[in-house]
Amino acid sequence: MRVVIVTESFPPDVNGVAHCTMQTARHLAARGHEPLVIAPATAGATATSRSSGTPWRPPTGSDSAGPPTASAPYPGASGTRWEPRTGSDPTRPPASSTPYPGASGTSDIFESAAPCPVVRVPSLPLPGYSQVRVALPSRRLMAALTAHRAELVHLAGPFVLGARGMAAAARLGLPAVAVYQTDLAGYARTYLGAGENTAWRRMRAVHSAADRTLAPSSAAVRDLTEHGVERVRLWPRGVDTVRFRPELRDEALRHRLAPGGEKIIGYVGRLAPEKHVELLAGACRLPGVRVVVVGDGPSSASLRAALPGAVFLGRRTGEDLARLFASLDMFVHTGPYETFCQTVQEAMASGVPVIAPAAGGPLDLVDHGRTGLLVPPHDADAVQAAVGALAADPARAAAYGRAGRTMVEGRTWEAVGDQLLDHYDEVLRGRTAVAA
């Protein structure tokens, strides 16, 4: 099956949409399908379709201004992936002279690791949040769909580029599956103080045009349905239970992070207003507790002031991140607008108990009183109390961690990817039945 994945974000971006898109492309390629990814160009990069970063040129004999088909040779077809340096210290930032994902401001490292061709379209940074790129109108999208001879279009978190992808699929008569991943209405409320209805109107228009919308959690299914989106089905996310595992707990690392033997409380994710990481301020004041923050974003400076005594490690990936997860005593997520919350699953896979808001995706992931604790959203006192309770009862925390690992062991990306293929098949069969 030739599938074109139109995504608002792709590595080297670090977010749920980018991660899920990469995993989807890998699974499609592993199952013998022919995926093509279309994504916004990264900062400083030209629009490309080849992993070498050279601008795309039509193959010899091609009469279309689009990328090579997936059957053509391209670098990175083996699906090899970037790995951190052997023996790297996750408590220290990478040396500026050493390549790491996103270090150069280009996507070259990740393009070479992609399991399929990647077409980059021109983009601009989102004002006030330069890590987010917004795709500009471009003929490359339609050209890529045509040249790849797509049989199905997969829209990952569609809003800007995805909306254009949906329009192009409709013009070509192609079936489309839209994957809802971002609570854009919640973001509008956080950043603008308004605009929720406008965001929902746009999302409803895009998702209603698709043959099927896939939502990652029960809460997301309910939100979409209540806002008038039809043909919504549940499709959760997988987790890499080989990379994220309890055995990576590192006592030397723990000593560097908490030399006084404090309980290590971790947050991993973007440092942005919608994540409400400032709710950890109360936990920072608890005796015998060390808060560790992993990630970057526009709120980094203000959070350093709001969380006295916290250790800020910046962005981490790969084995560095996995060791950090496994070395925590508990993981706390504070954002109330998560449609899924992948970091919660990664903490559970690492055998770490979880504290998260009783809203959105965590409602499906955290079994309150068995794998962790759910607290009221936006409630700093509740976060502090939950951290204090688990810090004072290590046996209970350890039991939650073990139960969490058991809960996610069957949620591999392979299993979840096969569920996605079932959705594709049902959509294609539905189109065939209508045509008949």
C-alpha positions in Angstrom: 0.0 0.0 0.0 1.4 3.4 -0.9 0.6 5.8 2.0 1.4 9.5 2.2 1.7 10.8 5.8 1.1 14.5 5.9 2.3 15.7 9.3 2.5 19.1 11.1 5.7 17.9 12.8 8.5 15.4 12.3 11.9 14.7 13.8 14.2 16.4 14.8 11.1 18.0 16.4 10.5 16.4 19.9 6.8 16.1 20.5 4.0 13.6 20.4 3.0 14.2 16.7 6.6 13.9 15.5 7.3 10.7 17.5 4.1 9.0 16.5 4.6 9.9 12.9 8.1 8.4 12.9 6.8 5.2 14.6 4.0 5.0 12.0 6.4 5.3 9.1 8.7 2.7 10.5 5.9 0.2 11.0 4.5 0.7 7.5 7.9 0.1 6.0 8.5 -2.9 8.2 5.2 -4.4 7.1 6.2 -4.0 3.4 4.2 -0.9 2.6 5.5 2.2 0.9 5.2 5.3 3.1 6.1 8.8 2.2 6.3 11.6 4.8 5.5 15.3 4.0 6.4 17.7 6.8 7.4 21.4 7.4 11.0 22.2 6.7 13.1 22.6 9.8 15.0 25.9 10.7 17.8 26.6 8.3 16.9 23.7 6.0 15.7 23.8 2.4 12.7 21.9 1.2 14.0 18.4 0.5 12.9 14.8 -0.1 16.2 13.1 0.3 17.9 12.2 3.6 21.1 13.7 2.4 19.5 17.1 2.7 20.0 18.0 -1.0 17.1 19.7 -2.7 14.9 17.2 -4.5 15.0 16.9 -8.3 12.7 14.7 -10.4 14.0 11.3 -11.3 15.1 10.8 -14.9 12.1 10.4 -17.1 9.7 11.8 -14.5 7.1 14.2 -15.9 5.8 15.3 -12.5 7.3 17.9 -10.1 7.2 15.6 -7.1 9.4 13.3 -5.1 10.7 9.9 -6.1 8.3 7.0 -5.4 9.1 4.9 -2.4 10.3 2.1 -4.7 13.2 4.3 -5.8 16.5 4.0 -3.8 17.1 6.6 -1.1 19.5 7.0 1.8 18.4 5.7 5.1 16.1 2.9 3.8 17.5 0.5 6.3 15.7 2.4 9.1 18.8 2.9 11.2 18.4 5.4 13.9 20.5 8.0 15.7 21.8 6.8 19.1 23.6 8.9 21.8 27.3 8.7 22.3 28.5 5.6 24.2 29.0 6.5 27.8 27.3 9.9 27.5 26.3 11.6 30.7 22.6 12.6 30.7 23.2 15.2 33.3 25.4 17.2 31.0 24.4 18.9 27.7 26.0 17.5 24.5 29.2 19.1 23.4 28.6 21.7 20.7 31.1 19.9 18.5 29.3 16.6 18.6 26.2 15.9 16.4 23.0 15.2 18.1 19.3 15.5 17.0 18.5 19.0 16.0 22.0 20.4 17.0 22.7 21.9 13.6 19.3 23.3 13.2 18.6 21.0 10.3 16.9 17.6 9.9 19.9 15.8 8.2 20.5 13.4 11.1 16.9 12.3 11.3 16.3 12.2 7.5 19.1 9.6 7.3 17.3 7.6 10.0 13.9 7.9 8.4 12.5 4.6 7.0 11.1 6.3 3.9 11.5 9.4 1.8 10.7 12.7 3.5 9.5 15.7 1.6 10.0 19.0 3.4 7.8 22.0 2.5 8.7 25.6 3.2 7.8 26.8 6.7 8.1 29.7 9.2 8.5 29.6 13.0 5.4 30.2 15.0 5.6 33.7 16.5 6.6 33.4 20.2 7.4 29.7 19.9 10.2 29.3 17.4 10.4 25.5 18.0 7.1 25.1 16.2 7.2 25.4 12.4 4.1 26.3 10.4 4.1 25.1 6.8 3.6 27.7 4.0 1.4 27.0 0.9 3.4 25.0 -1.5 2.8 23.0 -4.7 5.1 20.3 -3.4 2.3 18.7 -1.4 0.1 17.9 -4.4 3.1 17.0 -6.5 4.3 14.5 -3.9 0.8 12.9 -3.6 0.6 12.5 -7.4 4.2 11.3 -7.9 3.9 8.7 -5.1 0.7 7.4 -6.6 -0.8 7.4 -3.1 -3.6 5.0 -2.3 -4.3 6.5 1.1 -3.5 9.8 2.9 -2.7 9.7 6.6 -3.1 13.1 8.3 -1.1 13.4 11.5 -2.5 16.1 13.8 -4.0 18.1 10.9 -4.4 21.8 11.3 -2.4 23.8 8.7 -0.4 21.5 6.4 -2.8 18.7 7.3 -5.8 20.8 6.2 -4.1 21.3 2.8 -3.4 17.6 2.7 -7.0 16.9 3.3 -8.0 19.2 0.5 -5.5 17.7 -1.9 -6.7 14.2 -1.0 -10.3 15.2 -1.7 -9.3 16.7 -5.1 -7.6 13.5 -6.0 -10.4 11.3 -4.7 -8.1 9.6 -2.2 -9.3 8.1 1.1 -8.0 10.0 4.2 -7.5 8.9 7.8 -7.1 11.9 10.2 -5.3 11.3 13.5 -6.3 13.7 16.2 -3.3 14.4 18.5 -3.3 18.0 19.8 -5.9 19.9 21.9 -5.6 23.0 19.8 -8.6 24.5 21.5 -6.9 24.2 24.9 -3.8 25.8 23.4 -5.8 28.7 22.1 -7.3 29.2 25.6 -3.8 29.1 27.1 -2.0 31.4 24.7 -4.7 33.7 23.5 -7.4 33.6 26.2 -9.9 33.1 23.4 -10.2 31.3 20.1 -11.5 27.9 21.3 -14.5 28.0 19.0 -12.5 29.1 16.0 -10.0 26.2 16.6 -12.8 23.7 16.9 -14.5 25.0 13.7 -11.2 24.4 11.8 -10.6 21.0 13.4 -14.2 19.9 12.7 -13.9 20.9 9.1 -10.7 18.9 8.5 -11.8 15.8 10.5 -15.3 15.8 9.0 -13.8 15.6 5.5 -11.8 12.5 6.4 -13.1 9.0 6.0 -12.2 8.3 9.6 -10.7 10.1 12.5 -8.6 8.2 15.0 -8.4 9.6 18.6 -5.8 8.4 21.1 -7.9 8.3 24.3 -11.5 8.0 25.5 -11.5 11.6 26.5 -10.4 12.7 23.0 -13.1 10.5 21.4 -15.6 12.2 23.6 -14.4 15.7 22.9 -14.5 15.2 19.1 -17.9 13.6 19.2 -19.3 16.4 21.4 -18.0 19.0 18.9 -19.7 17.4 15.9 -17.0 15.2 14.4 -18.3 11.9 13.1 -16.7 8.6 12.3 -14.3 8.7 15.3 -12.6 5.6 16.5 -10.1 4.9 19.3 -6.4 4.4 18.3 -4.0 4.6 21.3 -0.2 4.9 21.2 2.5 2.4 21.6 5.6 2.5 23.8 9.1 1.2 23.3 9.3 -1.3 26.2 12.8 -2.4 25.2 14.2 1.1 25.3 12.3 2.2 28.4 12.8 -0.4 31.1 13.5 -0.6 34.9 16.9 -2.2 34.5 18.4 1.1 33.3 18.1 2.6 36.8 21.5 4.2 37.4 22.7 4.7 40.9 25.7 6.9 39.9 23.4 9.1 37.9 21.0 9.3 40.9 23.8 10.4 43.1 24.8 13.2 40.7 21.2 14.4 40.6 20.5 14.1 44.3 23.8 13.9 46.2 21.9 14.1 49.5 19.9 10.9 48.8 16.7 12.9 48.1 13.7 11.3 46.3 14.0 12.2 42.6 10.8 13.6 41.1 10.9 14.0 37.4 9.0 16.0 34.7 9.8 15.3 31.0 8.3 17.3 28.2 8.1 20.7 26.6 8.5 23.7 28.9 5.6 25.7 27.7 2.6 27.5 29.3 0.1 24.8 28.5 2.2 22.3 30.4 1.8 24.2 33.7 5.1 22.9 35.0 5.0 25.6 37.7 2.6 23.4 39.6 5.8 21.5 40.8 6.7 24.5 43.0 5.2 22.9 46.0 7.1 19.7 45.5 10.3 21.7 45.4 9.6 22.8 48.9 9.2 19.3 50.3 12.1 18.1 52.5 14.0 15.2 51.1 12.8 15.8 47.5 14.7 16.8 44.4 12.8 17.9 41.3 14.4 17.2 38.0 13.1 18.8 34.8 13.9 17.4 31.4 13.0 19.4 28.3 13.1 22.8 26.8 10.8 25.5 25.5 9.7 29.1 25.8 8.9 28.8 29.6 12.4 27.6 30.5 13.6 30.9 32.0 10.5 31.6 34.0 10.4 28.0 35.4 14.0 28.2 36.6 12.8 31.1 38.8 9.5 29.4 39.8 11.1 26.1 40.8 14.0 26.9 43.3 16.3 24.0 43.8 15.1 22.1 40.7 17.7 20.6 38.3 17.1 21.5 34.7 18.8 19.1 32.2 17.4 20.5 28.9 16.2 18.2 26.1 17.3 14.5 26.3 16.7 11.7 23.8 17.5 8.0 23.2 19.3 6.0 25.9 20.1 9.2 27.9 16.4 9.8 28.3 15.6 6.1 29.1 18.2 6.1 31.9 16.8 9.3 33.3 13.3 7.9 33.4 14.4 4.6 35.0 16.4 6.6 37.6 13.4 8.6 38.9 11.5 7.7 42.1 8.3 9.1 40.6 7.2 10.9 37.4 4.9 13.9 37.6 3.0 15.3 34.6 1.2 18.6 35.1 -0.4 19.5 31.8 -4.2 19.2 31.6 -4.6 19.3 27.8 -3.0 16.0 26.8 -5.0 14.0 24.3 -2.8 11.1 25.2 0.5 11.8 27.1 3.3 9.6 25.8 5.7 10.4 28.6 3.3 8.8 31.1 3.6 5.5 29.2 7.4 5.9 29.0 7.5 6.4 32.8 5.3 3.3 33.3 7.5 1.2 31.0 10.4 2.3 33.1 8.8 1.0 36.3 8.2 4.4 37.7 5.0 5.5 39.5 3.1 8.3 37.9 1.2 11.4 39.2 -0.9 13.1 36.5 -4.0 15.3 36.2 -7.4 13.6 36.1 -8.0 15.0 32.6 -7.5 13.9 29.0 -5.2 11.0 28.1 -3.9 10.2 31.6 -7.5 9.1 32.5 -6.9 6.0 30.3 -3.3 5.5 31.3 -3.1 5.8 35.0 -5.0 3.4 37.2 -5.5 5.5 40.3 -4.3 3.7 43.4 -2.6 0.9 41.4 -0.1 2.4 38.9 -0.1 6.0 40.3 -2.2 8.8 41.4 -4.6 11.2 39.5 -5.0 14.7 40.9 -7.4 17.5 40.1 -6.1 19.6 37.1 -4.4 23.0 37.9 -4.2 22.0 41.6 -0.7 22.7 43.0 -1.6 21.6 46.5 -2.9 18.3 45.2 0.4 17.7 43.3 2.4 18.5 46.4 0.3 16.2 48.5 0.6 13.3 46.0 4.3 13.7 45.8 4.6 13.9 49.6 2.5 10.8 50.0 4.5 8.6 47.6 7.9 10.0 48.9 6.9 8.9 52.4 5.8 5.4 51.3 8.5 3.9 49.1 6.9 0.5 49.2 3.7 1.8 47.8 5.5 3.8 45.1 7.5 0.7 44.1 4.3 -1.4 43.9 2.8 1.3 41.6 5.9 1.2 39.4 5.8 -2.6 39.0 2.1 -2.5 38.2 2.6 0.2 35.6 5.3 -1.8 33.9 3.0 -4.8 33.7 0.2 -2.7 32.3 2.1 -1.3 29.3 4.1 -4.5 28.4 1.6 -5.4 25.6 1.4 -1.8 24.2 4.2 -2.1 21.7 4.4 0.1 18.6 4.1 -3.1 16.6 0.8 -4.0 18.1 -0.5 -0.5 17.8 0.8 -0.2 14.2 -1.1 -3.3 13.2 -4.3 -1.8 14.7 -3.7 1.2 12.4 -3.4 -1.1 9.4 -6.8 -2.6 10.3 -8.2 0.9 10.2 -6.7 1.6 6.8 -8.1 -1.7 5.5 -11.6 -0.9 6.8 -11.5 2.6 5.2 -10.4 1.2 1.8 -13.0 -1.5 1.9 -15.6 1.1 2.7 -14.6 3.1 -0.3 -14.7 0.0 -2.5 -18.2 -0.9 -1.3 -19.5 2.6 -2.0 -18.0 2.5 -5.5 -19.6 -0.8 -6.2 
